[in-house]
């Protein structure tokens, strides 16, 4: 059994997806290459919050009140990462369709460099098999070679290049950390999937204030590289300040 889910975006565009019985809307959307806003996919952050205008569904109880309050749930606000339709539904998505068009892609890459920047930070430089379109600040999942496990890392490089750069925290005993520091060699193959995430560069006239700690600087570097390439900020009205 499948249900038809109409996604109404704030710019007036409507996209229909099919959701299998028992499938969450967010999973169905990404399966059909509609990248709805999300960050945690665990009912914690509230980034995927939308409004269900019609239809029946089950939200379960595996989400935090901070992500969706009881009052919001009563008003038919939903978390698409938790929403399981039980009928056809119409969902109002509070972003423009253009922000959700980038298809989730799987592509290969080759290790070019592994640079130990400090005891706690590793830079991974890869040669992508083809340029990956993503929004500055977004992340990809990288499969740990020899396993079925993936780890999420934000690009520190800008979109559209055949070279991808990542800042990775060196976690003692971590699967990816151990592979990078002990076994990775130039030429090794990696599998990436993405892009994902709603933390990305928005263009506006207001000044930008960027705050980051440790390897959390990666997505901000991607944004800054992009702004530099675009010749922005063009005036003092759109100043950028970054603190790490």
Secondary structure, DSSP 4 states (H G I P E B T S, - for coil): -EEEEEEEETTS-EEEEEEETT-BHHHHHHHTT---S-S-SSSSS-TTEEEEEE--EE--S-S-TTTS-HHHHHTTEEETTT-EESS-EEEEESS-GGGG-SPPEEEEEEEEEEEE-SSSEEEEEEEESS-----TT-EEEEEPTTSS-EEEEEBSSPTT-SEEEEEEE--TT-HHHHIIIII--TT-EEEEEEEE-S--PPP-SS-EEEE--GGGGHHHHHHHHHHHHTT---SGGG-EEEE-
